[in-house]
Amino acid sequence: MEIETQTPHWSTSSFGGLTDTSATELAALRAHLDWCNGHRGPLFALTCATEAVGRFLAPRQITVLVLVTLIGIFASLMV
């Protein structure tokens, strides 16, 4: 019984050439990303904004908690 070996055939190999991304590949990626961004829902910008605020506030949880508490105390004293 003879085992047949196959050489790999994939398009990601550099075949000894440069491994950098070509201008054509970058243009195709830009076109694809533009197409994808055009098909997002209307709330996508709001979702991105809330995620950005969350990423900003997450490391400052204690500070935010103290500030909210102090604002609540001062607001209740002013009434």
Summary of the structure (lengths in Angstrom):
residues: 79
radius of gyration: 26.7
end to end distance: 91.9
largest distance: 91.9
contacts: 104
relative contact order: 0.05
helix: 65%
strand: 0%
